[in-house]
């Protein structure tokens, strides 16, 4: 279930980057990149915690 949250955040981030590119909005692109990076970090931390237990 938590992986789904990371996937949705990543998809939202990618959509923000794409929409920001089309609209020429650097702030929206930055927010999209931050969302994607945060989702990847969240998913990696979830995966590492699952292997350690």
CHARMM internal coordinates of N, CA and C (Angstrom, degrees):
IC EDIT
DIST 1 N 1 CA 1.4489
DIST 1 CA 1 C 1.5261
ANGL 1 N 1 CA 1 C 111.15
DIST 1 C 2 N 1.3360
ANGL 1 CA 1 C 2 N 115.79
DIHE 1 N 1 CA 1 C 2 N -38.80
DIST 2 N 2 CA 1.4641
ANGL 1 C 2 N 2 CA 118.61
DIHE 1 CA 1 C 2 N 2 CA -179.63
DIST 2 CA 2 C 1.5286
ANGL 2 N 2 CA 2 C 111.14
DIHE 1 C 2 N 2 CA 2 C -70.91
DIST 2 C 3 N 1.3424
ANGL 2 CA 2 C 3 N 115.91
DIHE 2 N 2 CA 2 C 3 N -29.65
DIST 3 N 3 CA 1.4637
ANGL 2 C 3 N 3 CA 118.53
DIHE 2 CA 2 C 3 N 3 CA 176.15
DIST 3 CA 3 C 1.5247
ANGL 3 N 3 CA 3 C 110.65
DIHE 2 C 3 N 3 CA 3 C -65.31
DIST 3 C 4 N 1.3103
ANGL 3 CA 3 C 4 N 116.58
DIHE 3 N 3 CA 3 C 4 N -33.89
DIST 4 N 4 CA 1.4593
ANGL 3 C 4 N 4 CA 120.61
DIHE 3 CA 3 C 4 N 4 CA 177.70
DIST 4 CA 4 C 1.5252
ANGL 4 N 4 CA 4 C 110.14
DIHE 3 C 4 N 4 CA 4 C -63.52
DIST 4 C 5 N 1.3123
ANGL 4 CA 4 C 5 N 117.17
DIHE 4 N 4 CA 4 C 5 N -39.12
DIST 5 N 5 CA 1.4625
ANGL 4 C 5 N 5 CA 121.54
DIHE 4 CA 4 C 5 N 5 CA 177.04
DIST 5 CA 5 C 1.5284
ANGL 5 N 5 CA 5 C 110.54
DIHE 4 C 5 N 5 CA 5 C -62.45
DIST 5 C 6 N 1.3268
ANGL 5 CA 5 C 6 N 116.99
DIHE 5 N 5 CA 5 C 6 N -43.01
DIST 6 N 6 CA 1.4625
ANGL 5 C 6 N 6 CA 120.57
DIHE 5 CA 5 C 6 N 6 CA 178.40
DIST 6 CA 6 C 1.5268
ANGL 6 N 6 CA 6 C 110.53
DIHE 5 C 6 N 6 CA 6 C -65.57
DIST 6 C 7 N 1.3212
ANGL 6 CA 6 C 7 N 116.85
DIHE 6 N 6 CA 6 C 7 N -38.89
DIST 7 N 7 CA 1.4613
ANGL 6 C 7 N 7 CA 120.65
DIHE 6 CA 6 C 7 N 7 CA 179.29
DIST 7 CA 7 C 1.5256
ANGL 7 N 7 CA 7 C 111.33
DIHE 6 C 7 N 7 CA 7 C -65.74
DIST 7 C 8 N 1.3245
ANGL 7 CA 7 C 8 N 116.69
DIHE 7 N 7 CA 7 C 8 N -42.02
DIST 8 N 8 CA 1.4625
ANGL 7 C 8 N 8 CA 120.22
DIHE 7 CA 7 C 8 N 8 CA 178.77
DIST 8 CA 8 C 1.5249
ANGL 8 N 8 CA 8 C 111.65
DIHE 7 C 8 N 8 CA 8 C -66.39
DIST 8 C 9 N 1.3250
ANGL 8 CA 8 C 9 N 116.93
DIHE 8 N 8 CA 8 C 9 N -39.82
DIST 9 N 9 CA 1.4664
ANGL 8 C 9 N 9 CA 119.65
DIHE 8 CA 8 C 9 N 9 CA 177.59
DIST 9 CA 9 C 1.5216
ANGL 9 N 9 CA 9 C 110.82
DIHE 8 C 9 N 9 CA 9 C -65.21
DIST 9 C 10 N 1.3216
ANGL 9 CA 9 C 10 N 116.85
DIHE 9 N 9 CA 9 C 10 N -39.28
DIST 10 N 10 CA 1.4612
ANGL 9 C 10 N 10 CA 120.36
DIHE 9 CA 9 C 10 N 10 CA 177.29
DIST 10 CA 10 C 1.5172
ANGL 10 N 10 CA 10 C 111.67
DIHE 9 C 10 N 10 CA 10 C -64.59
DIST 10 C 11 N 1.3316
ANGL 10 CA 10 C 11 N 116.60
DIHE 10 N 10 CA 10 C 11 N -42.67
DIST 11 N 11 CA 1.4629
ANGL 10 C 11 N 11 CA 120.37
DIHE 10 CA 10 C 11 N 11 CA 178.87
DIST 11 CA 11 C 1.5241
ANGL 11 N 11 CA 11 C 111.02
DIHE 10 C 11 N 11 CA 11 C -64.60
DIST 11 C 12 N 1.3143
ANGL 11 CA 11 C 12 N 116.66
DIHE 11 N 11 CA 11 C 12 N -40.04
DIST 12 N 12 CA 1.4641
ANGL 11 C 12 N 12 CA 120.57
DIHE 11 CA 11 C 12 N 12 CA 177.76
DIST 12 CA 12 C 1.5297
ANGL 12 N 12 CA 12 C 110.65
DIHE 11 C 12 N 12 CA 12 C -64.92
DIST 12 C 13 N 1.3217
ANGL 12 CA 12 C 13 N 116.29
DIHE 12 N 12 CA 12 C 13 N -38.87
DIST 13 N 13 CA 1.4592
ANGL 12 C 13 N 13 CA 120.25
DIHE 12 CA 12 C 13 N 13 CA 177.10
DIST 13 CA 13 C 1.5199
ANGL 13 N 13 CA 13 C 112.45
DIHE 12 C 13 N 13 CA 13 C -64.37
DIST 13 C 14 N 1.3348
ANGL 13 CA 13 C 14 N 116.13
DIHE 13 N 13 CA 13 C 14 N -43.18
DIST 14 N 14 CA 1.4696
ANGL 13 C 14 N 14 CA 119.74
DIHE 13 CA 13 C 14 N 14 CA 178.10
DIST 14 CA 14 C 1.5274
ANGL 14 N 14 CA 14 C 110.04
DIHE 13 C 14 N 14 CA 14 C -63.42
DIST 14 C 15 N 1.3211
ANGL 14 CA 14 C 15 N 117.00
DIHE 14 N 14 CA 14 C 15 N -41.71
DIST 15 N 15 CA 1.4635
ANGL 14 C 15 N 15 CA 120.07
DIHE 14 CA 14 C 15 N 15 CA 177.98
DIST 15 CA 15 C 1.5270
ANGL 15 N 15 CA 15 C 110.52
DIHE 14 C 15 N 15 CA 15 C -62.75
DIST 15 C 16 N 1.3182
ANGL 15 CA 15 C 16 N 117.42
DIHE 15 N 15 CA 15 C 16 N -38.00
DIST 16 N 16 CA 1.4650
ANGL 15 C 16 N 16 CA 120.50
DIHE 15 CA 15 C 16 N 16 CA 177.43
DIST 16 CA 16 C 1.5127
ANGL 16 N 16 CA 16 C 112.29
DIHE 15 C 16 N 16 CA 16 C -64.61
DIST 16 C 17 N 1.3327
ANGL 16 CA 16 C 17 N 116.52
DIHE 16 N 16 CA 16 C 17 N -40.87
DIST 17 N 17 CA 1.4715
ANGL 16 C 17 N 17 CA 119.63
DIHE 16 CA 16 C 17 N 17 CA 178.36
DIST 17 CA 17 C 1.5241
ANGL 17 N 17 CA 17 C 110.57
DIHE 16 C 17 N 17 CA 17 C -64.97
DIST 17 C 18 N 1.3297
ANGL 17 CA 17 C 18 N 116.53
DIHE 17 N 17 CA 17 C 18 N -44.60
DIST 18 N 18 CA 1.4611
ANGL 17 C 18 N 18 CA 120.29
DIHE 17 CA 17 C 18 N 18 CA -178.92
DIST 18 CA 18 C 1.5276
ANGL 18 N 18 CA 18 C 110.58
DIHE 17 C 18 N 18 CA 18 C -65.25
DIST 18 C 19 N 1.3147
ANGL 18 CA 18 C 19 N 116.87
DIHE 18 N 18 CA 18 C 19 N -44.59
DIST 19 N 19 CA 1.4573
ANGL 18 C 19 N 19 CA 119.97
DIHE 18 CA 18 C 19 N 19 CA -179.59
DIST 19 CA 19 C 1.5348
ANGL 19 N 19 CA 19 C 110.77
DIHE 18 C 19 N 19 CA 19 C -67.92
DIST 19 C 20 N 1.3113
ANGL 19 CA 19 C 20 N 117.02
DIHE 19 N 19 CA 19 C 20 N -37.55
DIST 20 N 20 CA 1.4581
ANGL 19 C 20 N 20 CA 120.20
DIHE 19 CA 19 C 20 N 20 CA 177.59
DIST 20 CA 20 C 1.5121
ANGL 20 N 20 CA 20 C 112.08
DIHE 19 C 20 N 20 CA 20 C -66.30
DIST 20 C 21 N 1.3354
ANGL 20 CA 20 C 21 N 116.43
DIHE 20 N 20 CA 20 C 21 N -33.69
DIST 21 N 21 CA 1.4676
ANGL 20 C 21 N 21 CA 120.38
DIHE 20 CA 20 C 21 N 21 CA 176.57
DIST 21 CA 21 C 1.5194
ANGL 21 N 21 CA 21 C 110.75
DIHE 20 C 21 N 21 CA 21 C -65.74
DIST 21 C 22 N 1.3179
ANGL 21 CA 21 C 22 N 116.47
DIHE 21 N 21 CA 21 C 22 N -42.46
DIST 22 N 22 CA 1.4661
ANGL 21 C 22 N 22 CA 120.49
DIHE 21 CA 21 C 22 N 22 CA -178.50
DIST 22 CA 22 C 1.5342
ANGL 22 N 22 CA 22 C 111.12
DIHE 21 C 22 N 22 CA 22 C -69.78
DIST 22 C 23 N 1.3254
ANGL 22 CA 22 C 23 N 116.08
DIHE 22 N 22 CA 22 C 23 N -33.26
DIST 23 N 23 CA 1.4581
ANGL 22 C 23 N 23 CA 120.74
DIHE 22 CA 22 C 23 N 23 CA -176.77
DIST 23 CA 23 C 1.5293
ANGL 23 N 23 CA 23 C 112.18
DIHE 22 C 23 N 23 CA 23 C -93.74
DIST 23 C 24 N 1.3397
ANGL 23 CA 23 C 24 N 116.58
DIHE 23 N 23 CA 23 C 24 N -2.24
DIST 24 N 24 CA 1.4604
ANGL 23 C 24 N 24 CA 122.75
DIHE 23 CA 23 C 24 N 24 CA -178.65
DIST 24 CA 24 C 1.5364
ANGL 24 N 24 CA 24 C 111.04
DIHE 23 C 24 N 24 CA 24 C 58.80
DIST 24 C 25 N 1.3169
ANGL 24 CA 24 C 25 N 115.24
DIHE 24 N 24 CA 24 C 25 N 47.80
DIST 25 N 25 CA 1.4580
ANGL 24 C 25 N 25 CA 121.20
DIHE 24 CA 24 C 25 N 25 CA -177.95
DIST 25 CA 25 C 1.5374
ANGL 25 N 25 CA 25 C 109.91
DIHE 24 C 25 N 25 CA 25 C -115.81
DIST 25 C 26 N 1.3346
ANGL 25 CA 25 C 26 N 117.75
DIHE 25 N 25 CA 25 C 26 N 101.79
DIST 26 N 26 CA 1.4686
ANGL 25 C 26 N 26 CA 118.89
DIHE 25 CA 25 C 26 N 26 CA -177.25
DIST 26 CA 26 C 1.5281
ANGL 26 N 26 CA 26 C 113.03
DIHE 25 C 26 N 26 CA 26 C -67.56
DIST 26 C 27 N 1.3209
ANGL 26 CA 26 C 27 N 117.66
DIHE 26 N 26 CA 26 C 27 N -27.76
DIST 27 N 27 CA 1.4614
ANGL 26 C 27 N 27 CA 119.78
DIHE 26 CA 26 C 27 N 27 CA 179.17
DIST 27 CA 27 C 1.5113
ANGL 27 N 27 CA 27 C 111.99
DIHE 26 C 27 N 27 CA 27 C -67.74
DIST 27 C 28 N 1.3207
ANGL 27 CA 27 C 28 N 116.98
DIHE 27 N 27 CA 27 C 28 N -40.88
DIST 28 N 28 CA 1.4551
ANGL 27 C 28 N 28 CA 121.01
DIHE 27 CA 27 C 28 N 28 CA 178.31
DIST 28 CA 28 C 1.5216
ANGL 28 N 28 CA 28 C 110.44
DIHE 27 C 28 N 28 CA 28 C -68.18
DIST 28 C 29 N 1.3210
ANGL 28 CA 28 C 29 N 117.03
DIHE 28 N 28 CA 28 C 29 N -36.45
DIST 29 N 29 CA 1.4578
ANGL 28 C 29 N 29 CA 119.97
DIHE 28 CA 28 C 29 N 29 CA 177.14
DIST 29 CA 29 C 1.5284
ANGL 29 N 29 CA 29 C 110.36
DIHE 28 C 29 N 29 CA 29 C -64.60
DIST 29 C 30 N 1.3009
ANGL 29 CA 29 C 30 N 116.84
DIHE 29 N 29 CA 29 C 30 N -41.51
DIST 30 N 30 CA 1.4671
ANGL 29 C 30 N 30 CA 120.58
DIHE 29 CA 29 C 30 N 30 CA 179.13
DIST 30 CA 30 C 1.5237
ANGL 30 N 30 CA 30 C 110.92
DIHE 29 C 30 N 30 CA 30 C -63.31
DIST 30 C 31 N 1.3212
ANGL 30 CA 30 C 31 N 116.97
DIHE 30 N 30 CA 30 C 31 N -44.58
DIST 31 N 31 CA 1.4616
ANGL 30 C 31 N 31 CA 119.83
DIHE 30 CA 30 C 31 N 31 CA 177.73
DIST 31 CA 31 C 1.5285
ANGL 31 N 31 CA 31 C 111.31
DIHE 30 C 31 N 31 CA 31 C -61.93
DIST 31 C 32 N 1.3190
ANGL 31 CA 31 C 32 N 116.64
DIHE 31 N 31 CA 31 C 32 N -38.80
DIST 32 N 32 CA 1.4586
ANGL 31 C 32 N 32 CA 120.32
DIHE 31 CA 31 C 32 N 32 CA 177.66
DIST 32 CA 32 C 1.5124
ANGL 32 N 32 CA 32 C 111.78
DIHE 31 C 32 N 32 CA 32 C -63.44
DIST 32 C 33 N 1.3326
ANGL 32 CA 32 C 33 N 116.63
DIHE 32 N 32 CA 32 C 33 N -44.16
DIST 33 N 33 CA 1.4637
ANGL 32 C 33 N 33 CA 120.32
DIHE 32 CA 32 C 33 N 33 CA 179.05
DIST 33 CA 33 C 1.5254
ANGL 33 N 33 CA 33 C 110.57
DIHE 32 C 33 N 33 CA 33 C -64.53
DIST 33 C 34 N 1.3109
ANGL 33 CA 33 C 34 N 117.43
DIHE 33 N 33 CA 33 C 34 N -40.67
DIST 34 N 34 CA 1.4686
ANGL 33 C 34 N 34 CA 120.87
DIHE 33 CA 33 C 34 N 34 CA 177.96
DIST 34 CA 34 C 1.5235
ANGL 34 N 34 CA 34 C 110.50
DIHE 33 C 34 N 34 CA 34 C -62.56
DIST 34 C 35 N 1.3229
ANGL 34 CA 34 C 35 N 117.61
DIHE 34 N 34 CA 34 C 35 N -40.81
DIST 35 N 35 CA 1.4662
ANGL 34 C 35 N 35 CA 120.65
DIHE 34 CA 34 C 35 N 35 CA 177.17
DIST 35 CA 35 C 1.5224
ANGL 35 N 35 CA 35 C 111.79
DIHE 34 C 35 N 35 CA 35 C -63.89
DIST 35 C 36 N 1.3130
ANGL 35 CA 35 C 36 N 117.52
DIHE 35 N 35 CA 35 C 36 N -43.29
DIST 36 N 36 CA 1.4641
ANGL 35 C 36 N 36 CA 120.61
DIHE 35 CA 35 C 36 N 36 CA -179.90
DIST 36 CA 36 C 1.5233
ANGL 36 N 36 CA 36 C 110.64
DIHE 35 C 36 N 36 CA 36 C -64.54
DIST 36 C 37 N 1.3151
ANGL 36 CA 36 C 37 N 117.12
DIHE 36 N 36 CA 36 C 37 N -46.60
DIST 37 N 37 CA 1.4665
ANGL 36 C 37 N 37 CA 120.51
DIHE 36 CA 36 C 37 N 37 CA -179.81
DIST 37 CA 37 C 1.5263
ANGL 37 N 37 CA 37 C 110.45
DIHE 36 C 37 N 37 CA 37 C -63.67
DIST 37 C 38 N 1.3191
ANGL 37 CA 37 C 38 N 117.20
DIHE 37 N 37 CA 37 C 38 N -41.84
DIST 38 N 38 CA 1.4595
ANGL 37 C 38 N 38 CA 120.13
DIHE 37 CA 37 C 38 N 38 CA 177.54
DIST 38 CA 38 C 1.5181
ANGL 38 N 38 CA 38 C 112.61
DIHE 37 C 38 N 38 CA 38 C -63.31
DIST 38 C 39 N 1.3247
ANGL 38 CA 38 C 39 N 117.01
DIHE 38 N 38 CA 38 C 39 N -38.83
DIST 39 N 39 CA 1.4612
ANGL 38 C 39 N 39 CA 120.53
DIHE 38 CA 38 C 39 N 39 CA 178.86
DIST 39 CA 39 C 1.5239
ANGL 39 N 39 CA 39 C 111.15
DIHE 38 C 39 N 39 CA 39 C -66.82
DIST 39 C 40 N 1.3238
ANGL 39 CA 39 C 40 N 116.90
DIHE 39 N 39 CA 39 C 40 N -39.30
DIST 40 N 40 CA 1.4656
ANGL 39 C 40 N 40 CA 120.04
DIHE 39 CA 39 C 40 N 40 CA 178.22
DIST 40 CA 40 C 1.5252
ANGL 40 N 40 CA 40 C 110.64
DIHE 39 C 40 N 40 CA 40 C -66.31
DIST 40 C 41 N 1.3083
ANGL 40 CA 40 C 41 N 117.16
DIHE 40 N 40 CA 40 C 41 N -43.97
DIST 41 N 41 CA 1.4645
ANGL 40 C 41 N 41 CA 120.42
DIHE 40 CA 40 C 41 N 41 CA 178.44
DIST 41 CA 41 C 1.5250
ANGL 41 N 41 CA 41 C 110.49
DIHE 40 C 41 N 41 CA 41 C -62.24
DIST 41 C 42 N 1.3181
ANGL 41 CA 41 C 42 N 117.17
DIHE 41 N 41 CA 41 C 42 N -42.25
DIST 42 N 42 CA 1.4612
ANGL 41 C 42 N 42 CA 121.87
DIHE 41 CA 41 C 42 N 42 CA 179.37
DIST 42 CA 42 C 1.5340
ANGL 42 N 42 CA 42 C 110.69
DIHE 41 C 42 N 42 CA 42 C -62.17
DIST 42 C 43 N 1.3282
ANGL 42 CA 42 C 43 N 116.83
DIHE 42 N 42 CA 42 C 43 N -44.39
DIST 43 N 43 CA 1.4631
ANGL 42 C 43 N 43 CA 120.52
DIHE 42 CA 42 C 43 N 43 CA -179.25
DIST 43 CA 43 C 1.5250
ANGL 43 N 43 CA 43 C 111.43
DIHE 42 C 43 N 43 CA 43 C -66.91
DIST 43 C 44 N 1.3128
ANGL 43 CA 43 C 44 N 117.05
DIHE 43 N 43 CA 43 C 44 N -39.44
DIST 44 N 44 CA 1.4727
ANGL 43 C 44 N 44 CA 120.00
DIHE 43 CA 43 C 44 N 44 CA 178.77
DIST 44 CA 44 C 1.5208
ANGL 44 N 44 CA 44 C 110.61
DIHE 43 C 44 N 44 CA 44 C -65.84
DIST 44 C 45 N 1.3119
ANGL 44 CA 44 C 45 N 116.88
DIHE 44 N 44 CA 44 C 45 N -41.73
DIST 45 N 45 CA 1.4656
ANGL 44 C 45 N 45 CA 119.43
DIHE 44 CA 44 C 45 N 45 CA 178.31
DIST 45 CA 45 C 1.5205
ANGL 45 N 45 CA 45 C 111.39
DIHE 44 C 45 N 45 CA 45 C -64.22
DIST 45 C 46 N 1.3295
ANGL 45 CA 45 C 46 N 117.25
DIHE 45 N 45 CA 45 C 46 N -39.06
DIST 46 N 46 CA 1.4611
ANGL 45 C 46 N 46 CA 120.35
DIHE 45 CA 45 C 46 N 46 CA 176.35
DIST 46 CA 46 C 1.5216
ANGL 46 N 46 CA 46 C 111.18
DIHE 45 C 46 N 46 CA 46 C -62.63
DIST 46 C 47 N 1.3140
ANGL 46 CA 46 C 47 N 116.79
DIHE 46 N 46 CA 46 C 47 N -43.27
DIST 47 N 47 CA 1.4598
ANGL 46 C 47 N 47 CA 120.86
DIHE 46 CA 46 C 47 N 47 CA -178.79
DIST 47 CA 47 C 1.5255
ANGL 47 N 47 CA 47 C 111.25
DIHE 46 C 47 N 47 CA 47 C -66.44
DIST 47 C 48 N 1.3130
ANGL 47 CA 47 C 48 N 116.93
DIHE 47 N 47 CA 47 C 48 N -41.01
DIST 48 N 48 CA 1.4660
ANGL 47 C 48 N 48 CA 119.71
DIHE 47 CA 47 C 48 N 48 CA 179.63
DIST 48 CA 48 C 1.5195
ANGL 48 N 48 CA 48 C 112.09
DIHE 47 C 48 N 48 CA 48 C -67.70
DIST 48 C 49 N 1.3170
ANGL 48 CA 48 C 49 N 117.26
DIHE 48 N 48 CA 48 C 49 N -38.16
DIST 49 N 49 CA 1.4653
ANGL 48 C 49 N 49 CA 119.88
DIHE 48 CA 48 C 49 N 49 CA 178.07
DIST 49 CA 49 C 1.5197
ANGL 49 N 49 CA 49 C 111.34
DIHE 48 C 49 N 49 CA 49 C -66.72
DIST 49 C 50 N 1.3198
ANGL 49 CA 49 C 50 N 116.05
DIHE 49 N 49 CA 49 C 50 N -35.98
DIST 50 N 50 CA 1.4655
ANGL 49 C 50 N 50 CA 119.98
DIHE 49 CA 49 C 50 N 50 CA 179.54
DIST 50 CA 50 C 1.5121
ANGL 50 N 50 CA 50 C 112.11
DIHE 49 C 50 N 50 CA 50 C -66.70
DIST 50 C 51 N 1.3211
ANGL 50 CA 50 C 51 N 118.62
DIHE 50 N 50 CA 50 C 51 N -34.24
DIST 51 N 51 CA 1.4551
ANGL 50 C 51 N 51 CA 122.11
DIHE 50 CA 50 C 51 N 51 CA -179.80
DIST 51 CA 51 C 1.5154
ANGL 51 N 51 CA 51 C 112.04
DIHE 50 C 51 N 51 CA 51 C -76.27
DIST 51 C 52 N 1.3199
ANGL 51 CA 51 C 52 N 117.14
DIHE 51 N 51 CA 51 C 52 N -30.52
DIST 52 N 52 CA 1.4601
ANGL 51 C 52 N 52 CA 120.25
DIHE 51 CA 51 C 52 N 52 CA -177.37
DIST 52 CA 52 C 1.5189
ANGL 52 N 52 CA 52 C 112.77
DIHE 51 C 52 N 52 CA 52 C -74.07
DIST 52 C 53 N 1.3162
ANGL 52 CA 52 C 53 N 116.85
DIHE 52 N 52 CA 52 C 53 N -23.36
DIST 53 N 53 CA 1.4644
ANGL 52 C 53 N 53 CA 118.89
DIHE 52 CA 52 C 53 N 53 CA -177.55
DIST 53 CA 53 C 1.4834
ANGL 53 N 53 CA 53 C 112.39
DIHE 52 C 53 N 53 CA 53 C -93.90
END
COOR INIT
IC SEED 1 N 1 CA 1 C
IC BUILD
